[in-house]
Amino acid sequence: MKLYFVTTNEHKVEEVAHVLQPYGIQVKQVHRELAEPDVGSQEKVALYKAEQAFALVKKPVIVEDTGVYFNAYRDFPGIFAKRIYNGIGLRGLLKLLKGVDRRAMFKVVIVLQWGKTARQRKVFVGTLSGKMAHGVHKPSARRLAYEKLFIPDGYSKTIVEMSLSEKNKFSHRAIAAHKLARWLKRHGLR
């Protein structure tokens, strides 16, 4: 089986492909930026992106939306994680966390869409709890920005300091991708 992952982020594709490959599912990246409207929840954003992606590719697609939630701030940065990072950078994020609760959560929503109707799509969610570090780890690493700050529960190092294999044993994206793969093995695309 082949799924088309519509995203400009090759790191996300690599992670999901690594999880799905043992299930016999191939992932091919379609390098396209999708609109991310301010519609209130990650699920709604991901569903909107899935509709765009399917209209573009016209084959089974997956999209995802990742949010980061700081305990110190209600639903922040949440669905705006990328915009906030692009606006203030990692150092700005560290300033926001100075003197407050550093606990945080990653949440990813993956949507599989294989047709035009709501019955032809499925949502998979993964979460990961942890805390934000006091400094940026491996600042020049070509990885997702928040991984340079995020320390998962039960670990003493940031995600950026882990190999892909280690990260995919517990990450929010791996959890959702495993759910997707198990669902496909049970149900297939109807």
C-alpha positions in Angstrom: 0.0 0.0 0.0 1.2 3.5 -0.7 0.1 6.7 1.0 1.0 10.2 -0.1 2.1 12.5 2.8 1.4 16.1 1.8 3.9 18.3 3.7 7.0 20.4 3.2 8.6 18.8 6.2 10.9 15.9 5.3 11.6 15.1 9.0 7.9 14.3 9.6 7.8 12.1 6.5 10.9 10.3 7.6 9.5 9.6 11.0 6.1 8.3 9.7 7.7 6.3 6.9 10.0 4.6 9.5 6.9 3.6 11.6 4.8 2.4 8.6 7.4 0.5 6.6 7.3 -2.6 8.8 3.5 -2.7 8.2 4.1 -2.8 4.5 3.0 0.7 3.9 5.0 3.0 1.7 5.0 6.8 2.2 5.8 9.2 -0.6 6.1 12.9 0.1 4.2 15.4 -1.9 6.1 18.6 -1.2 3.4 21.2 -0.9 2.5 23.8 1.6 -1.1 23.6 2.7 -3.2 26.4 4.2 -3.6 26.2 8.0 -6.6 28.3 9.0 -7.2 29.5 12.5 -10.2 27.2 13.1 -9.8 26.5 16.8 -8.5 23.0 17.1 -5.8 20.8 15.7 -8.4 18.3 14.5 -10.2 20.9 12.5 -6.9 22.2 11.1 -5.8 18.7 10.1 -9.2 17.9 8.5 -9.0 21.1 6.5 -5.5 20.2 5.3 -6.7 16.7 4.4 -9.4 18.0 2.1 -6.9 20.2 0.4 -4.4 17.4 0.1 -6.9 14.9 -1.4 -8.1 17.5 -3.9 -4.5 18.0 -5.0 -3.4 14.3 -5.1 -6.6 12.4 -5.7 -5.1 9.3 -4.1 -5.0 8.2 -0.4 -3.2 11.0 1.5 -2.1 11.7 5.0 -1.5 15.1 6.6 -0.7 16.0 10.1 -0.9 19.0 12.4 1.4 19.2 15.4 0.8 21.4 18.4 2.9 22.1 21.5 1.1 23.1 24.7 2.9 24.7 27.7 1.2 24.0 31.0 2.0 27.6 32.1 -0.2 29.0 29.3 -3.7 28.0 28.3 -3.7 26.3 24.9 -0.4 28.0 23.9 1.3 27.9 21.6 -1.0 25.1 20.5 -2.0 25.3 16.8 0.2 28.4 16.5 3.4 26.5 17.5 5.1 27.1 14.1 4.1 30.7 13.8 5.2 31.5 17.4 8.6 29.8 16.7 9.0 31.7 13.4 8.2 34.9 15.2 10.3 34.7 18.4 12.6 31.7 17.9 13.9 29.3 20.5 15.4 32.0 22.7 12.1 33.8 22.7 10.3 30.6 23.8 12.8 30.2 26.6 12.1 33.7 27.8 8.4 32.9 27.9 9.1 29.9 30.1 11.4 31.7 32.5 10.1 31.3 36.1 6.9 29.4 35.1 5.9 25.7 35.0 8.0 24.1 32.3 5.7 21.1 31.8 4.5 20.7 28.2 2.8 18.3 25.8 3.2 17.6 22.2 0.0 16.6 20.3 -0.2 15.4 16.8 -3.3 14.8 14.7 -2.8 12.6 11.6 -5.6 12.4 9.1 -5.9 9.7 6.4 -8.2 10.7 3.6 -8.9 8.4 0.7 -12.1 9.9 -0.8 -14.2 13.1 -0.9 -16.7 12.3 1.9 -16.3 12.4 5.6 -16.8 8.6 5.7 -13.6 8.4 3.7 -11.3 9.8 6.3 -10.0 8.8 9.7 -8.3 10.8 12.4 -5.4 9.4 14.6 -4.0 11.3 17.6 -0.8 10.9 19.6 0.4 12.8 22.6 3.7 13.1 24.5 4.2 14.7 27.9 7.4 16.2 29.2 9.1 19.4 30.0 10.9 22.2 28.3 14.7 22.4 28.9 16.4 25.5 30.2 18.5 25.9 27.1 18.6 25.0 23.4 20.2 21.6 22.7 22.0 21.0 19.4 20.9 24.4 18.0 22.3 23.7 14.5 20.8 20.3 14.1 18.4 19.9 11.1 15.4 18.8 13.1 12.1 20.1 14.3 12.6 23.2 16.4 10.7 22.3 19.6 12.7 19.0 19.7 15.7 21.1 20.7 13.9 22.1 23.9 11.5 19.1 24.8 12.5 16.5 27.3 10.0 13.6 27.3 8.9 12.1 30.6 11.2 9.4 31.8 14.2 10.8 29.9 17.0 13.2 30.8 17.8 14.4 27.2 15.9 16.3 24.6 14.3 14.6 21.6 16.9 16.2 19.3 19.6 14.2 21.1 17.9 10.9 20.2 18.2 8.7 17.1 15.1 8.3 14.9 14.8 4.7 16.1 14.9 5.7 19.8 12.4 8.6 19.2 10.0 6.4 17.3 9.6 4.1 20.3 7.5 6.7 22.2 7.0 9.9 20.2 3.6 11.5 19.7 3.9 11.1 15.9 5.0 7.4 16.2 1.9 6.7 18.5 -0.4 8.2 15.9 1.3 6.5 13.0 1.1 3.1 14.7 -2.6 3.7 15.3 -2.9 4.5 11.5 -1.1 1.4 10.5 -3.1 -0.9 12.8 -6.3 0.6 11.5 -5.3 0.1 7.9 -4.4 -3.5 8.6 -7.8 -4.2 10.2 -10.0 -2.1 7.9 -8.2 -1.2 4.7 -9.5 1.6 2.6 -13.2 1.1 2.0 
